Amino acid sequence: MFSQPLKDRYEENGFLVVEALFTDGELAPVRQRIDALIADPASRLAGVGIGREGDTKPETKGTGDVRGASFLVRFDPFFQDFARTPKLLDHARGLLGPRIKVFRDQALFKPPRGQAKPLHQDQSYFLVDPVDDLVTAWIALDEATLDNGCMTYVPGSHKHGIFPISPDPERPVHHIPDTGAIKLGDAVACPVPAGSVIFHHGCALHASADNHTDTWRKALILHFATSEAMSARDELNEQVSLEID
Ligand SMILES: O=C(O)CCC(=O)C(=O)O
């Protein structure tokens, strides 16, 4: 059940860890679908995108393990049903208000020995207005640990709006925030059991480290927004994953 103390924690830190929101039984069919997609990416439904582990580095573009997917919710009724799970929506509505949509969805799989995701703000990519109206639900399909690249957050970083970005010459796809003279605390690691959901504000600075293990660390990621919110990038408004309210 969502409650005001959870909202207070989210507003203070910019993220909220809800351990084991989903049971193993509830996650099993999701894992099965994801594992089938990883084993045979060609089996994906039309419109679903696949990212490879090397794609963020020019020298390895087009090679490597499946690192992620996009638009599973947008194009696959199975994931639409999952996105409508009442206890997930209860938390998203608790944080955003009564009328919400899945603005966009993706999945990040971090294969064995897979690479880090550098520090960033989701809003730097999505430019959703109003700026507080984007909440990401990061759903752990596997246990996420310090060794396999769990999420890390900079508490309070969401209170500073969208930072300007500098290009990363190594990996141009990444937006590297320039926090200037703003004093921010250290990032906090959030290891969680499978089935946990971390909700984070669209301006929360977050990252995940390299996977130092021989197993996968998979997550399904739903970016919720209020029904009325719109991106300054027109093309994104035309690709909304799921209208809910
Ligand atoms: O799953 C990860 O490693 C990174 C996810 C992320 O950056 C996000 O959910 O915005």
The ligand as an SDF file (V2000), in Angstrom:
LIG
                    3D

 10  9  0  0  0  0  0  0  0  0999 V2000
   19.3430   -0.3690  -15.3740 O   0  0  0  0  0  0  0  0  0  0  0  0
   20.3370    0.3680  -15.3950 C   0  0  0  0  0  0  0  0  0  0  0  0
   21.4690   -0.0810  -15.2460 O   0  0  0  0  0  0  0  0  0  0  0  0
   20.1990    1.8370  -15.6080 C   0  0  0  0  0  0  0  0  0  0  0  0
   18.7660    2.2340  -15.6540 C   0  0  0  0  0  0  0  0  0  0  0  0
   18.5350    3.6850  -15.8050 C   0  0  0  0  0  0  0  0  0  0  0  0
   19.4130    4.4610  -16.0030 O   0  0  0  0  0  0  0  0  0  0  0  0
   17.1580    4.1730  -15.7030 C   0  0  0  0  0  0  0  0  0  0  0  0
   16.2580    3.4200  -15.3260 O   0  0  0  0  0  0  0  0  0  0  0  0
   16.9280    5.3640  -15.9830 O   0  0  0  0  0  0  0  0  0  0  0  0
  1  2  2  0
  2  3  1  0
  2  4  1  0
  4  5  1  0
  5  6  1  0
  6  7  2  0
  6  8  1  0
  8  9  2  0
  8 10  1  0
M  END
$$$$
